[in-house]
Amino acid sequence: MSAVAVNQVGYLSSGPKRATLVTDAVEPLTWQLVDGAGEIVAEGRTRPRGTDVSSGQNVHTIDFGGRRQAGAGFTLTADGATSRPFTIGPGLYRPLLTDALKFFYCQRSGIEIREDLRPGYGRPAGHLTDSDVPCAPDAGDYRLDVRGGWYDAGDQGKYVVNGGIAVWQLLHAFEHRRGLDDLALDLPESGNGVPDLLNEVRWELDFLLRMQAPTGMVHHKMHDSAWTGLPTLPHLDPQPRVLRPVSTAATLNLAAVAAQGARIFRKYDADYADRLLAAARTAFTAAGDNPIRYAPVEDTIGGGPYDDDDVRDEFYWAAAELYLTTGEQRYADAVLESPLHTADVFGPYAFDWAATAAAARLDLALTPSALPGRDDVRASVIAGADRYLAVLRAHPYAVAYAPPGNQWHWGSNSMVLNNLVVLAVAHDLTGEPGYRDGVLEGLDYLLGRNALRLSYVTGYGTDYAENQHSRWYAHQLDPSLPHPPRGTLAGGPNSGLQDEVAQARLAGCVGQFCYVDDIESWSTNELTINWNAPLAWVTAFAAEIG
Ligand code: 9MR
């Protein structure tokens, strides 16, 4: 069966325009672009690409980049197959950017979600008792006020390393992308004189500060004492909550994002910036005194582990943010002495919550500073981007991610996005249009130009993921509950198939096919704060161009 996979949201007038044809044919075929009125407005020949490793399909590329005229309802036809409709025009990404960011308010813990601000999503405040949570016996003998923050994902745990990378990415977008200071997100704080994106991030940063113990070390996570079933609304969660032990990784996450936050919030709230910076310094020192407190892989009762036994990258990242904020020599030394500073941090996968050295490198490349050797820092980012761009260009679905052995990771969609972030930063550094076009074409994959011909963003495209694993957005299990809000990213193909639904339905799957839009497939179809954050970052870039 032939099929044409397109970006179902559309193509920017000024951007690249490619689609992927699945066919048995090995010779070039004719394609036609048909407008909303049924007229053929362009024609051409496909480019055969052979067998695509990521899907096992025989595919061709359709390039209709010559077409710049705007319109809605275009379709592409080739080999008897017709694509889903799509738009060509400017401004396609601003709504998606806004929705990707509005997602975070609905993830908030400890506060009512107002129906007037999120129609269809109002709910009572969840986990108000997080204001007084005991340590587990192996974690200490005190209690902390750890209210607020964002729920991590489909579970209602709150994890510092994942909150940390999500906060970093949103603040990084705020600092380095345009058009975010006045973006309205319809929050309870809107209109308080602070940009809405910072209002949203502060909800999580305040929580991260509360996770710091009196010693300066930071608790790795807090969550239910046992896993709850689906659905469970946050305010109805019957499980007691518990603080798990401190970790070096969590402590360095706080050091990194509190330092970054101090730099960015100073203009709006100097007292808050002072508090953030003090917490960051304390955390960095505490981590230096406790460098090998690793969060173990076995810690999976009632919450995920976020295990990490290599924190050299977190040290590098925290040092970099402290340096960029303070300019102090001791932090510069820590950056320059880090083995990660000269290492290749743009490897065959992508950066994420566990691999954070790229966060340091990207910030050192973009944020003005007097760091010696900054040209080498920038050159390393460009070299990384060149690698991801080559992967994307060689890929018939234009994916900036080709994991070794075609073994796709948990949350692969976020890895695709984080590699696009590297391309976007290379564009910032060089102005080379090839990187910009790579980012735009890379987004096609997430919005329907993939082997499943599915948009992974709820509410975007014709066929989209909408049953992401969630205890609240559990419409699939209880029709009185909502689907996830528009702009929610699904985790995406994961060769690991860790859950039973995936095991039953996807056994033997090839790469891109290792995904199912089922609420119980938590290993392929969850939603998380650290996956929507790169979606926001990359769509902010695309919105600048549109
Ligand atoms: O995103 C995390 C992924 O990188 C890990 O491989 C996986 C197993 O440790 O855990 C994922 O994180 C989950 C977390 O543990 C609990 N909340 C939901 C997260 C996304 O599935």
Boltz pocket constraint, residues with backbone or C-beta under 6 A from the ligand:
constraints:
  - pocket:
      binder: B
      contacts: [[A, 152], [A, 153], [A, 154], [A, 155], [A, 157], [A, 303], [A, 304], [A, 305], [A, 306], [A, 307], [A, 410], [A, 411], [A, 522], [A, 523], [A, 526], [A, 527], [A, 528]]
      max_distance: 6.0
